[in-house]
Amino acid sequence: MAGKDRGDMTVREAGHKGGETTRERYGEGFYEEIGKKGGKRGGETTKERYGGSFYEDIGHRGGQKVKELIERGKSSRQRK
């Protein structure tokens, strides 16, 4: 997908090169640091938007889905 004006580097290669440059400039701990900040900010924004009980609700839904999948797995084994 490299055009005449874009050079011979793919998007993937450019991303990899940028990541390596960032690691050299800021160190490997940089990614961990920004990941924690982003997760915390995202969690705070979600809590403000949907309320604290949102996490309880989605946790319950996830548990129900797991329970349903386990039951499906058990019933499919019994049919064989």
Residue pairs with C-beta under 8 A, 6 or more apart in sequence:
1 10
1 11
2 8
2 9
2 10
9 17
22 30
23 30
23 31
46 54
47 54
47 55
